[in-house]
Amino acid sequence: MVLFDLPNHLKDKIFELRFNPENMLSWIISYFPLSESEKQEIISISGKDLSDGFHSIFTDNISEEEWDKNKEQIKKKFKDELFDIDNV
């Protein structure tokens, strides 16, 4: 259950939000590591201290320009590879 709404520029970078059994936000999984300012914005919006709750699928840091230019391709490739795991 999401009790807050993230702006599109943050939603776009997030792969998954995870909640604990009490429906409290516990993990945020992004495609690439979020910047400190993005983390602080999410903490401010959610009202939750998530200092250990930020995780990313990829460890590389990419620029905003690179993300904007390639995000659809990155998301598609990731989803295609993830779904292909079941076929192996």
N, C-alpha and C positions, 0 to 999 in steps of 0.2 A: 504494500500500500504506500503510495507516494503522497506525502502530506505537504509537498512543496513543488513548485514548478520552476525548472531551470530554463534559462534563456536558450534559444536555439544554438548559439555559438558554443555552448557547453554541452547541451544534449547531443549534438552532432559528434562530439569527441568521445562520448561514453558508450561503451559496449553493453554494460550491465550494471544495474544497481542491485545490491543484495541487502536483505533485511534479516534481522535476528528473529527468534520466535515471538518476541513482543512487538513485531512490526516496526522496529526502530532501524533506521539506516545504519548499516555496519560496514559495508564495503562499496567502493566505487571502482569499477574496472573500466579503464579507458583503453583506447587503441594504442596510444603513445603516452608517455608520462606527461601529466599536466604540469603547467608552470605553477610557481608558488602563488601568483596572483589569481590564477584559475581555481586553485585549491581554496584559497581564502574566500573567493567569491562563493563557492559551493558551501563552505562552512557557514558563511554569513547568511546565505539563503535558507539552508537547512536547519540552522540553529543547533547543529550537532558538532561535537569535537571529534573529528575524524582523522586525527594526526597519523594513526596507523592504518587507516582505512582506504588509502589510495593505492591502487595497483594498476599495472598496465600489461597488456598482452605483449607488446613489443618494447624493447628497452632503448631503442634509438630515440634521440631527440630530433624532432623535425621543426622547421620554421612554419609560421602561419601560412606563408605563401605556398610552401611545399604541400602542406596539409590541404589547403583550399584547392590547389591544382590537382591533387591526386586522391582525395578522400574517397570518391565513389569507386575508383579502381581498387584502392586498398580494401575497402569494406567488401566489395564483391569478391575479390580474391580470397580474403579471409573466410567469408561465408562459404564459398565454393569448396575450399580446402577442408573446412570444418565438416561440412556435410559429406564430403568424399571419404572421410575417416570411416564411416559406417560401411562403405563398400569395399574396404581393404580386407 
